[in-house]
Amino acid sequence: MRKDNGRSEVLLAALNHVQEECATLRAENAALRAEKAGRETETSGLREQLRALAVELAESGKSHEQEIREYRLRAEEAEKKAEEYRLRAEDSKRESETWRTKAEEEQRRASLLEDRLSEVRSMLPLDRETCLETILDQSRTIDSLLSRVANSEASAGHARSRRFARSSEQGRLLNNRETESDKRADEKDLFDGTQESLADTQGDQAGAQEDQAPESEPAKPKRAGRKTRPMETEENGCLETVVHKLGDYFTLPEGARFKKRNGETEIHYYEYLEYFPARVIRHIYETASYEDSTGTISNTLPPERRMNPVQGCPYDAGLTSYMLGEKYAYFSPKNRVRLKFHDMGLDVPKSTLGRYFSNVEGVLVDSLREAYKRLVLDCDYLIIDETCELVRVTDPGTNEVRYKKCYLWGLLNPANNMVLYVYEHGSRSRDVLMELLDSFKGTFTSDAYGAYKIFDGNGIPEVDHTLCWVHARRCLVDGMAVARRECLELIGDIATLFAFEGIFKNLSARERAIKRKEHSLPVVNRIFNKVREYAGQCKLMSYDLMRKAVNYMLNGEKQLRKFITNGKAEISSNAIERAFKPIKLDLKACQNIGSESEAGRAAFMHSLVQSCRQNKKPPLKYLTALIESIKKPLDESAIRALMPDQWQPNC
């Protein structure tokens, strides 16, 4: 307090000194103004004298011209001195303004110091305890500010690291776990948290292995690495195989004999594959009309050639399915399809090829889309997600054409492995979702997008919503940048849930619900107990990434727990996200979609092809059979037999 009083006295003394200097400057300024006035008066007098002398000289015949020049020079010098005095006066005025501004600034500083001094006096504690509380409050404020700074730095570093990094949870952070965390994960039980259950489970697994393998052969360790699945050619299609018997192509020379083993000719097999490049053959029929004996006029063209599979497209079913398959099964842009046609011997203009695509897709959409949509939605469980795509749209008011970020909905029916992609003018609104699920009654799994929250309450009791645990894990992976140990503990528990799902994979829905209540429920309870504990730690919640992960799990706790009692519900929405991969590959090759109508047709074509992939059916053969079948009217049973889950390829 004394220091502040001394400072105020010094400032007041400085202020008085400045005021005195200002008064002195004002006096000097007044003297300069008076001197200037005198000089101006003297100058005016001299000018009058000069005028009088000039008149006198003019009257005397200009005899005193030399004197006039001298007086003129004196007048000019006097004017220069007057100008100099005026400039000095202006400089003095500006200097006085500067000093006045400095004085006002010093006066404001003095008033601020007085206000601060009074504030400090009002905040000064009266006793030691109050003083300590004040210091602690200030320390907490400093800690909060430091945590905010650290949080900002961590968020910035996280954003930089995720810009070009992989988006999967199996990245560097998850693979680079600490030794202590790994030991703790190894000590976790498989089911209910006790070592006895872990031992029982390990014993059951060991017993199963002993039943499968002979006692004399020890179990071989599994090779690390990624497993590859062989191509299932025998089930999904027929590869032509020609077997050349020994006697069909070889005759034993006279006197020769075959080498034998155990009394039989020793046979070996040699295999090679032959490739026939694709080609397009153009058929032109000479036709004529004729009249038979009954008077009926007919044409010589065979009846089977009169009707193309799709009106407006001269291609047969095989070439049409190849055209569609290149686009939707193998993600080739239309320009590349046109180039492949050229290499096969078929030159088709770009606009013509686009018209063929539109005609064929339009016929398939009109014939099958409604039945296909009913088939996908006729269930009690779905997995739903949405993705974005770039579409060329036209503003109806101004007819302005631009490329817009639009959205595509995806619905997966796990019961029949059917996928439905829906493009409703690129909208991601809740109204589109409500229209899609208008007749649906059951449960669906999705992420935490806001449009799904309408199903979280009691307003629509026929539809139940469960949340994806993978999205919760992704938030925790992001939070590892600021709270590694806490996030790793939760990620380890979630990994246990997914391990249980792998064990319960082949069980029925009822059996899976029972197993989940017995084994997964304790892990879920442990997860949310930890989350609530973390939510109560102010320092931990000061980090945005950790707070986001905790709030995601707490706000969606009810929906995250629902998979326990519903055996049909999946623990994640990864299946529909994987089903979006063909859409993204097609967009990567084509960059954008040319119109909204084309976006709707492409969504349905991708639905057909992806459903073939889901049901392990060859897409090209399926499209060929589909195009051959739509040449004639189809009833409901025929349409149902053409759906990807029911259709079977013929060898």
Secondary structure, DSSP 8 states (H G I E B T S, - for coil): -HHHHHHHHHHHHHHHHHHHHHHHHHHHHHHHHHHHHHHHHHHHHHHHHHHHHHHHHHHTTSTTHHHHHHHHHHHHHHHHHHHHHHHHHHHHHHHHHHHHHHHHHHHHHHHHHHHHHHHHHHH--SSHHHHHHHHHHHHHHHHHHHHHHHHHHHHHHHHHHHHSS--SSSSHHHHS--HHHHHHHHTS-SSSS-HHHHHHHHHHHHHHHHHHS-TTS-------S-------HHHH---------HHHH----TT----EETTEE-----------------------EEE-TTS-EEESS-HHHHS-SBTTB---HHHHHHHHHHHHTS---HHHHHHHHHHTT----HHHHHHHHHHHHHHHHHHHHHHHHHHHHSSSEEEEEEEEEEEEEE-TTT--EEEEEEEEEEEEETTTTEEEEE-STT--SHHHHHHHTSS--EEEEE---GGGGGGTSSS-TTEEEEE-HHHHHHHHHHHTTT-HHHHHHHHHHHHHHHHHHHHTTTS-HHHHHHHIIIIIHHHHHHHHHHHHHHHT-HHHHTSHHHHHHHHHHHHTHHHHHGGGT-TTS-S--HHHHHHTHHHHHHHHHH-SBS-HHHHHHHHHHHHHHHHHHHTT--HHHHHHHHHHHTTS---HHHHHHTSTTT-----
